[in-house]
Amino acid sequence: MPAYATNMRLKFPIVALILEIITIILFAVFVVYDDGEGHGHEPHSNKTHKEEPMDLYPMFQDVGLQWGLLMQGFWHLTDGKIKINIIKIINADFSTATVLISFGAVLGKTSPLQLLIMTVLEISIFSINEHLVANILKANDVGASMIIHAYGAYFGLAVARVLYRPGLKNGHENDGSVYHSDLFAMIGTVFLWMFWPSFNSAIADPGFTQLTAVINTYLSLAACVLSAYAISSLVEHKGKLDMVHIQNATLAGGVAVGTCADMNIGPFGAMLIGLLAGIISTLGFKYLTPILASSLGIQDTCGVHNLHGMPGILGGLAGIVAVALGKKEDGDPAMQAAALASSLGFALVGGMITGFIMKVPIWGQPPDQNCFDDSIYWEVPEEEEENEESLAHGDHSKNKAEV
C-alpha cells in the first residue's frame, strides 16, 4: 500500500465539509421549529405533542445527530417540513448510538474517512428499519434492544467480516490496553451505568410507565453486575477478575431489558433478564470472541457482539415472551418477532454492502502494521511515539516500569 494512502490532509476535510454543507442546505429546505401544533406520532415513540416543550429535556440531556434528524424526519413530514422538537432530537440521538456500537467492531482498523462513510450509510439504513419496526409492525422496543443494540452490533460485525485482514489473524501487538487506560475506561462504564435508565425510559409514556422503565433498568443492571463479576471470577485464572468483563458485561443488563423495560414484567423478571445478560456477555468475551476471529474471520475489536449483539437478541426474545404473556396491552408477539428479524436482516445485509463500499482503497484504510496506532491519524506527544516505537522493536521494559 502506498505510504500516502492514509494521508487525510485533503480527503477527510473535503468529504466532511461537503457532507456538512449538504446537510445545512437540507435543513434550510426541510427543517423548521415545532410550534406545538403538529399531530401524529414520532418515530420510535408512542407520544404525541401534548407534553410541555421542556418536559423531556432532563431525559434528553443524559443521552452525528444532524443526519439522523433528517433521515428519521423524512418519514414524518408535516406540510413538506420536518418539525424539530426534543422527541425528534432524542430519536436522532438514538440513531447515532447504533454507529457508536458498530465503530467498536472495526476500531483501530479503519480511517476517519471510512468511519464517516459508515456513519452516513448506517444511519440511513437504520431509519428505514426503525420506521418499519415502529410504524409498520408497531412493535414495542422502548429501550431499543433490537433496533439499536442488535442492529448496531451485527451491522458492525458484517462490516468487520467484509474488511477482514488475514494479516491480523494472529492479533496485533498494539491491540491491547494498559493499566491507566483500563482505569479511564472504567470511568466511562460508571457513567453509562448511571445514565442507562434515562436511555431506556426517555421515550416511554410519562408517568408510571416511564417510572417502570427506570426501575426495571436499574434492577436488571444490578443483577447483571453480580453475574458478570461471578462468571468472570469463575472462568479466569485463580479466580481473578478480568477488566474487559467488568468494563463491558456489567452493562449488558441495560441492553437486554430495553425491549420490555416499560412492560409489567415484575422486578424479578427484570432481574432475571439482567442475570442472564451478565452470564452470556461474560462467557462471550471469554470464549466466543476468539472463535469468531479464528473460524469466521470476524475481528471484533471491542467485543460489541458480547455487550450489544447477544444481549440485544436476548432483549428481543424477552420482549416476544413478555408480549405473549400479556405484559403489554395491544402487543402482538408475532410483530415482536418480525421486528427482531427485520433488525438483524437490515444489519447484516446493510453492513455487508457498507463494508464493500468502505473497502474501496481511496478511503485511506491503514495498512496492517499501522492498525491500532493513534499516531497515523492523530497528533500524539513525541514521548508516546517513542514508547510505541520501542514496543514495536520489542523493548517493553520502559512501558512496564511506567505501569
TORLOTI-662704 format. One line per field, with one value per residue (C-alpha): residue in three letters; x negated, z negated, y. Coordinates in Angstrom, 2 decimals, decimal comma. Layout:
<nodes>
aa = [ALA / ...]
X = [X / ...]
Z = [Z / ...]
Y = [Y / ...]
</nodes>
This chain:
<nodes>
aa = [MET / PRO / ALA / TYR / ALA / THR / ASN / MET / ARG / LEU / LYS / PHE / PRO / ILE / VAL / ALA / LEU / ILE / LEU / GLU / ILE / ILE / THR / ILE / ILE / LEU / PHE / ALA / VAL / PHE / VAL / VAL / TYR / ASP / ASP / GLY / GLU / GLY / HIS / GLY / HIS / GLU / PRO / HIS / SER / ASN / LYS / THR / HIS / LYS / GLU / GLU / PRO / MET / ASP / LEU / TYR / PRO / MET / PHE / GLN / ASP / VAL / GLY / LEU / GLN / TRP / GLY / LEU / LEU / MET / GLN / GLY / PHE / TRP / HIS / LEU / THR / ASP / GLY / LYS / ILE / LYS / ILE / ASN / ILE / ILE / LYS / ILE / ILE / ASN / ALA / ASP / PHE / SER / THR / ALA / THR / VAL / LEU / ILE / SER / PHE / GLY / ALA / VAL / LEU / GLY / LYS / THR / SER / PRO / LEU / GLN / LEU / LEU / ILE / MET / THR / VAL / LEU / GLU / ILE / SER / ILE / PHE / SER / ILE / ASN / GLU / HIS / LEU / VAL / ALA / ASN / ILE / LEU / LYS / ALA / ASN / ASP / VAL / GLY / ALA / SER / MET / ILE / ILE / HIS / ALA / TYR / GLY / ALA / TYR / PHE / GLY / LEU / ALA / VAL / ALA / ARG / VAL / LEU / TYR / ARG / PRO / GLY / LEU / LYS / ASN / GLY / HIS / GLU / ASN / ASP / GLY / SER / VAL / TYR / HIS / SER / ASP / LEU / PHE / ALA / MET / ILE / GLY / THR / VAL / PHE / LEU / TRP / MET / PHE / TRP / PRO / SER / PHE / ASN / SER / ALA / ILE / ALA / ASP / PRO / GLY / PHE / THR / GLN / LEU / THR / ALA / VAL / ILE / ASN / THR / TYR / LEU / SER / LEU / ALA / ALA / CYS / VAL / LEU / SER / ALA / TYR / ALA / ILE / SER / SER / LEU / VAL / GLU / HIS / LYS / GLY / LYS / LEU / ASP / MET / VAL / HIS / ILE / GLN / ASN / ALA / THR / LEU / ALA / GLY / GLY / VAL / ALA / VAL / GLY / THR / CYS / ALA / ASP / MET / ASN / ILE / GLY / PRO / PHE / GLY / ALA / MET / LEU / ILE / GLY / LEU / LEU / ALA / GLY / ILE / ILE / SER / THR / LEU / GLY / PHE / LYS / TYR / LEU / THR / PRO / ILE / LEU / ALA / SER / SER / LEU / GLY / ILE / GLN / ASP / THR / CYS / GLY / VAL / HIS / ASN / LEU / HIS / GLY / MET / PRO / GLY / ILE / LEU / GLY / GLY / LEU / ALA / GLY / ILE / VAL / ALA / VAL / ALA / LEU / GLY / LYS / LYS / GLU / ASP / GLY / ASP / PRO / ALA / MET / GLN / ALA / ALA / ALA / LEU / ALA / SER / SER / LEU / GLY / PHE / ALA / LEU / VAL / GLY / GLY / MET / ILE / THR / GLY / PHE / ILE / MET / LYS / VAL / PRO / ILE / TRP / GLY / GLN / PRO / PRO / ASP / GLN / ASN / CYS / PHE / ASP / ASP / SER / ILE / TYR / TRP / GLU / VAL / PRO / GLU / GLU / GLU / GLU / GLU / ASN / GLU / GLU / SER / LEU / ALA / HIS / GLY / ASP / HIS / SER / LYS / ASN / LYS / ALA / GLU / VAL]
X = [0,00 / -1,44 / -2,75 / -0,49 / 2,70 / 3,59 / 2,99 / 6,24 / 4,96 / 7,40 / 9,71 / 11,28 / 11,77 / 13,24 / 15,69 / 16,66 / 17,26 / 19,21 / 21,44 / 21,98 / 22,82 / 25,30 / 26,82 / 27,18 / 28,87 / 31,29 / 32,04 / 32,72 / 35,21 / 36,94 / 36,47 / 38,46 / 39,17 / 42,11 / 44,73 / 46,61 / 49,46 / 48,13 / 50,02 / 49,23 / 46,67 / 42,94 / 40,68 / 39,76 / 42,30 / 45,94 / 46,08 / 47,93 / 47,24 / 49,26 / 46,15 / 44,85 / 41,89 / 39,24 / 40,72 / 38,46 / 35,23 / 33,97 / 34,26 / 32,60 / 29,55 / 28,49 / 28,33 / 23,96 / 27,31 / 27,89 / 28,16 / 30,39 / 32,82 / 33,13 / 33,32 / 35,96 / 37,76 / 38,38 / 40,80 / 42,87 / 43,15 / 45,77 / 46,66 / 43,37 / 41,35 / 39,63 / 40,77 / 37,89 / 38,53 / 36,99 / 38,52 / 37,04 / 33,66 / 33,84 / 34,63 / 31,83 / 29,50 / 30,59 / 29,69 / 26,14 / 25,86 / 26,03 / 22,94 / 21,06 / 21,77 / 20,70 / 17,49 / 16,45 / 16,24 / 13,84 / 11,99 / 8,26 / 8,52 / 10,30 / 9,60 / 11,65 / 12,96 / 14,13 / 15,94 / 17,60 / 18,87 / 20,05 / 21,95 / 23,91 / 24,85 / 25,65 / 27,98 / 29,77 / 30,40 / 31,26 / 34,02 / 35,68 / 35,65 / 36,84 / 39,78 / 40,68 / 40,44 / 42,15 / 44,74 / 45,50 / 45,03 / 45,90 / 43,57 / 42,56 / 38,86 / 38,77 / 35,14 / 34,16 / 32,61 / 33,45 / 33,33 / 30,23 / 28,16 / 28,70 / 28,78 / 25,65 / 23,69 / 24,47 / 24,07 / 20,57 / 19,79 / 20,88 / 18,61 / 15,77 / 16,22 / 16,01 / 12,94 / 11,28 / 7,48 / 5,60 / 2,50 / 4,22 / 5,35 / 2,93 / 3,62 / 1,59 / -0,92 / 0,93 / 4,34 / 4,47 / 4,63 / 2,51 / 3,46 / 4,12 / 6,29 / 8,35 / 8,93 / 10,15 / 12,41 / 13,99 / 14,98 / 16,93 / 18,54 / 19,72 / 21,28 / 23,02 / 24,33 / 25,77 / 27,43 / 28,76 / 32,16 / 32,56 / 31,77 / 34,29 / 37,06 / 36,59 / 39,40 / 41,66 / 45,09 / 44,75 / 45,84 / 45,97 / 44,85 / 41,72 / 41,04 / 41,45 / 38,81 / 36,38 / 36,95 / 36,70 / 33,46 / 31,85 / 32,83 / 31,57 / 28,28 / 27,81 / 28,36 / 26,11 / 23,22 / 23,32 / 23,49 / 20,74 / 18,39 / 19,27 / 18,72 / 15,54 / 14,07 / 15,24 / 13,61 / 10,40 / 7,10 / 7,11 / 10,48 / 9,14 / 11,41 / 10,89 / 11,18 / 12,67 / 15,57 / 16,10 / 15,96 / 18,47 / 20,53 / 21,74 / 23,76 / 25,37 / 28,41 / 29,33 / 29,18 / 31,17 / 34,04 / 34,55 / 37,32 / 39,57 / 38,34 / 41,75 / 43,71 / 45,13 / 42,57 / 42,17 / 38,98 / 37,97 / 38,41 / 36,07 / 33,52 / 33,70 / 33,03 / 30,05 / 28,69 / 28,78 / 27,31 / 24,31 / 23,67 / 23,85 / 21,89 / 19,01 / 18,88 / 18,95 / 15,89 / 14,04 / 14,89 / 16,89 / 14,81 / 11,72 / 13,91 / 15,46 / 11,99 / 10,40 / 13,29 / 15,49 / 12,97 / 14,85 / 12,26 / 14,47 / 12,09 / 14,19 / 16,41 / 19,64 / 21,16 / 20,94 / 22,21 / 24,73 / 25,30 / 26,22 / 27,87 / 29,81 / 31,14 / 31,90 / 33,87 / 35,79 / 36,64 / 37,63 / 39,96 / 41,61 / 42,19 / 43,41 / 45,92 / 47,10 / 47,73 / 49,85 / 47,39 / 48,07 / 51,54 / 52,33 / 48,99 / 48,50 / 45,71 / 45,58 / 44,82 / 42,16 / 40,51 / 40,77 / 39,11 / 36,17 / 35,79 / 36,01 / 33,35 / 30,95 / 31,67 / 31,12 / 27,97 / 26,33 / 27,23 / 26,67 / 23,40 / 22,05 / 22,95 / 21,39 / 18,28 / 17,73 / 18,06 / 15,61 / 13,16 / 12,51 / 8,83 / 9,48 / 10,75 / 7,25 / 7,56 / 4,42 / 2,02 / 1,80 / -1,36 / 0,24 / 3,50 / 4,37 / 1,91 / 3,27 / 0,32 / 1,32 / 4,39 / 3,86 / 1,21 / -0,28 / -3,02 / -6,55 / -7,12 / -4,15 / -5,53 / -8,88 / -7,19 / -5,25 / -8,43 / -10,30 / -7,43 / -7,39 / -11,06 / -10,47 / -11,60 / -8,85 / -10,93 / -10,12 / -6,41 / -6,34 / -8,27 / -5,79 / -2,82]
Z = [0,00 / 0,91 / -2,04 / -1,21 / -1,15 / -4,75 / -4,42 / -5,43 / -4,68 / -1,80 / -1,59 / -5,05 / -5,26 / -1,75 / -2,26 / -5,78 / -4,78 / -1,65 / -3,72 / -6,30 / -3,62 / -2,04 / -5,50 / -6,17 / -2,78 / -3,53 / -6,93 / -5,24 / -2,90 / -5,20 / -8,92 / -11,00 / -14,69 / -16,04 / -17,09 / -19,12 / -16,64 / -14,87 / -15,23 / -14,81 / -16,29 / -16,36 / -15,19 / -17,89 / -20,26 / -21,29 / -22,46 / -20,86 / -21,29 / -24,49 / -26,65 / -27,51 / -25,26 / -28,01 / -29,89 / -28,16 / -28,29 / -31,53 / -29,88 / -26,69 / -28,29 / -29,71 / -26,18 / -14,39 / -15,34 / -12,21 / -9,65 / -11,99 / -12,28 / -8,51 / -7,83 / -10,50 / -9,82 / -6,15 / -7,30 / -9,23 / -7,15 / -8,02 / -5,01 / -3,47 / -6,54 / -9,44 / -12,69 / -15,12 / -18,84 / -21,80 / -20,91 / -17,42 / -18,88 / -21,30 / -18,44 / -16,35 / -19,32 / -19,45 / -15,78 / -16,50 / -19,20 / -16,50 / -14,86 / -18,16 / -18,70 / -15,18 / -15,49 / -18,24 / -15,78 / -13,41 / -15,73 / -15,07 / -11,57 / -9,73 / -8,75 / -9,86 / -6,31 / -6,31 / -9,59 / -8,17 / -5,18 / -7,55 / -9,66 / -6,73 / -5,33 / -8,64 / -9,87 / -6,51 / -6,71 / -10,41 / -9,71 / -7,27 / -9,77 / -12,61 / -10,54 / -9,67 / -13,27 / -14,99 / -12,45 / -10,22 / -12,57 / -15,62 / -17,78 / -21,27 / -21,73 / -24,12 / -25,13 / -21,60 / -22,34 / -18,78 / -16,62 / -18,21 / -20,07 / -17,99 / -14,77 / -15,61 / -16,72 / -13,75 / -11,30 / -12,68 / -12,65 / -9,00 / -8,13 / -10,09 / -8,17 / -4,80 / -5,96 / -7,28 / -7,38 / -7,10 / -8,38 / -11,75 / -12,10 / -14,98 / -16,55 / -16,65 / -19,23 / -19,66 / -20,10 / -23,87 / -26,84 / -29,75 / -33,35 / -33,14 / -30,03 / -31,83 / -34,69 / -32,31 / -30,57 / -33,91 / -34,35 / -31,12 / -32,34 / -35,54 / -33,61 / -31,19 / -34,12 / -35,80 / -32,67 / -31,18 / -32,94 / -31,22 / -27,86 / -28,30 / -29,65 / -27,60 / -25,13 / -27,41 / -28,17 / -31,01 / -34,49 / -35,85 / -32,58 / -32,45 / -36,12 / -35,43 / -32,70 / -35,09 / -37,85 / -35,53 / -34,05 / -37,46 / -38,68 / -35,52 / -35,70 / -39,38 / -38,78 / -35,72 / -37,72 / -40,19 / -37,50 / -35,43 / -38,45 / -39,41 / -35,96 / -35,39 / -38,59 / -37,65 / -34,22 / -34,88 / -36,26 / -40,06 / -40,28 / -39,33 / -37,70 / -34,08 / -33,45 / -29,99 / -31,59 / -34,26 / -31,79 / -29,43 / -30,70 / -33,71 / -31,26 / -29,36 / -31,65 / -30,43 / -26,83 / -27,39 / -29,36 / -26,81 / -24,72 / -27,69 / -30,06 / -30,14 / -30,47 / -33,67 / -33,81 / -37,58 / -39,50 / -39,42 / -35,63 / -35,17 / -37,49 / -35,66 / -32,35 / -33,89 / -35,41 / -32,04 / -30,21 / -32,52 / -32,09 / -28,29 / -27,87 / -30,09 / -28,53 / -25,10 / -25,87 / -27,26 / -24,71 / -21,72 / -20,54 / -19,80 / -17,88 / -15,75 / -14,87 / -14,12 / -12,48 / -10,89 / -10,18 / -12,29 / -14,12 / -16,69 / -18,23 / -21,24 / -21,58 / -20,57 / -19,90 / -23,61 / -25,03 / -22,36 / -19,93 / -22,11 / -24,88 / -22,15 / -20,84 / -24,43 / -24,81 / -21,62 / -22,77 / -26,21 / -24,50 / -22,50 / -25,67 / -27,67 / -24,99 / -24,60 / -28,36 / -28,13 / -29,80 / -27,16 / -26,12 / -22,43 / -21,88 / -19,20 / -19,75 / -16,02 / -15,32 / -18,03 / -16,33 / -12,95 / -14,42 / -15,70 / -12,35 / -10,50 / -12,67 / -12,16 / -8,43 / -7,77 / -9,94 / -8,18 / -4,60 / -5,15 / -6,96 / -4,17 / -1,49 / -3,60 / -4,17 / -0,44 / 0,09 / -2,77 / -1,27 / 1,76 / 1,41 / 1,80 / -1,80 / -3,26 / -5,26 / -7,39 / -6,46 / -8,85 / -10,57 / -11,41 / -12,82 / -16,42 / -16,22 / -17,04 / -15,53 / -11,95 / -12,14 / -15,35 / -16,67 / -19,69 / -22,13 / -20,98 / -24,14 / -23,25 / -19,74 / -21,18 / -23,50 / -20,59 / -18,52 / -21,38 / -21,91 / -18,20 / -18,47 / -21,46 / -24,24 / -26,84 / -29,89 / -29,83 / -29,48 / -32,31 / -34,56 / -33,91 / -34,64]
Y = [0,00 / 3,44 / 5,45 / 8,38 / 6,31 / 7,10 / 10,84 / 12,58 / 16,10 / 16,68 / 13,68 / 13,86 / 17,66 / 17,85 / 14,98 / 16,10 / 19,73 / 18,77 / 16,50 / 19,24 / 21,82 / 19,40 / 18,78 / 22,52 / 23,00 / 20,15 / 21,71 / 25,05 / 23,38 / 20,89 / 21,69 / 24,19 / 24,60 / 22,64 / 25,17 / 22,56 / 22,30 / 19,19 / 15,94 / 12,30 / 10,00 / 10,46 / 7,67 / 5,14 / 6,68 / 6,41 / 10,03 / 12,91 / 16,63 / 17,02 / 17,43 / 20,87 / 21,78 / 21,36 / 18,39 / 15,88 / 17,87 / 16,29 / 12,85 / 14,06 / 15,68 / 12,32 / 10,63 / 12,51 / 13,94 / 16,02 / 13,24 / 11,25 / 14,17 / 14,28 / 10,55 / 9,95 / 13,20 / 12,38 / 9,66 / 12,23 / 15,39 / 18,00 / 20,14 / 19,11 / 20,14 / 18,36 / 19,93 / 19,69 / 19,12 / 17,32 / 13,95 / 14,14 / 15,08 / 12,13 / 9,75 / 11,20 / 10,73 / 7,11 / 6,69 / 7,80 / 5,14 / 2,47 / 3,92 / 4,15 / 0,47 / -0,51 / 1,51 / -0,89 / -3,78 / -2,01 / 0,38 / 0,62 / -0,88 / 1,93 / 5,53 / 8,56 / 8,82 / 5,21 / 5,81 / 8,92 / 6,93 / 4,21 / 6,77 / 8,20 / 4,79 / 3,12 / 5,86 / 5,92 / 2,16 / 2,41 / 4,94 / 2,53 / -0,34 / 1,89 / 3,14 / -0,45 / -1,67 / 1,27 / 2,37 / -0,63 / -3,57 / -1,41 / -3,50 / -2,42 / -1,63 / 1,30 / 0,79 / -0,27 / -3,67 / -4,69 / -1,58 / -0,04 / -2,63 / -5,76 / -3,73 / -1,74 / -4,81 / -7,02 / -4,14 / -3,61 / -7,32 / -7,58 / -4,65 / -6,26 / -9,51 / -7,77 / -5,81 / -8,98 / -8,77 / -12,06 / -10,27 / -9,73 / -13,34 / -13,85 / -10,48 / -7,28 / -6,09 / -2,78 / -4,39 / -4,28 / -1,97 / -0,81 / -0,24 / 3,51 / 3,14 / 0,49 / 2,92 / 5,63 / 3,13 / 2,24 / 5,88 / 5,57 / 2,36 / 4,06 / 6,95 / 4,59 / 2,54 / 5,65 / 7,05 / 3,81 / 4,16 / 7,56 / 5,97 / 3,15 / 5,38 / 8,57 / 7,87 / 5,81 / 7,26 / 9,77 / 8,81 / 5,27 / 3,65 / 5,75 / 5,05 / 1,33 / 1,56 / 3,26 / 0,68 / -2,32 / -0,99 / -0,40 / -3,86 / -5,54 / -3,67 / -4,55 / -8,26 / -8,11 / -6,67 / -9,55 / -12,24 / -10,61 / -10,48 / -14,05 / -15,55 / -13,52 / -14,92 / -18,42 / -18,54 / -16,61 / -17,96 / -18,28 / -16,58 / -13,16 / -10,57 / -9,52 / -5,77 / -6,35 / -8,24 / -5,59 / -2,69 / -4,27 / -7,19 / -5,17 / -3,05 / -5,92 / -5,90 / -2,43 / -3,64 / -6,82 / -5,27 / -2,48 / -4,04 / -4,77 / -2,06 / -0,35 / -3,60 / -5,07 / -7,87 / -7,58 / -6,80 / -10,48 / -10,53 / -7,57 / -9,15 / -12,49 / -10,75 / -8,94 / -12,15 / -13,95 / -10,95 / -10,78 / -14,50 / -14,65 / -11,43 / -12,56 / -16,02 / -14,38 / -12,26 / -15,28 / -17,96 / -16,70 / -13,73 / -15,89 / -18,37 / -15,60 / -14,33 / -17,69 / -19,55 / -16,88 / -14,15 / -11,59 / -9,49 / -7,74 / -5,18 / -4,15 / -7,21 / -5,48 / -8,90 / -9,66 / -6,37 / -5,37 / -8,25 / -11,23 / -9,13 / -7,31 / -10,62 / -11,67 / -8,43 / -9,12 / -12,66 / -11,36 / -8,89 / -11,68 / -13,73 / -10,73 / -9,69 / -13,30 / -13,38 / -10,24 / -7,87 / -5,20 / -4,10 / -4,49 / -6,23 / -8,87 / -11,42 / -12,14 / -8,47 / -8,53 / -11,50 / -9,78 / -6,67 / -8,72 / -10,47 / -7,16 / -5,54 / -8,44 / -8,63 / -4,93 / -5,03 / -7,96 / -7,01 / -3,30 / -3,93 / -6,11 / -3,54 / -0,78 / -2,91 / -3,37 / 0,40 / 1,06 / -1,43 / 0,81 / 1,88 / 5,64 / 5,93 / 5,57 / 2,36 / 1,83 / -0,99 / -3,94 / -2,73 / 0,65 / -0,69 / 0,22 / 3,12 / 6,57 / 8,42 / 7,54 / 9,83 / 11,86 / 14,19 / 12,42 / 13,53 / 12,65 / 10,62 / 8,39 / 7,90 / 6,86 / 4,37 / 2,88 / 2,57 / 0,89 / -1,55 / -2,31 / -3,28 / -5,49 / -3,12 / -3,49 / -2,53 / 1,18 / 0,66 / -1,89 / 0,47 / 3,28 / 1,00]
</nodes>
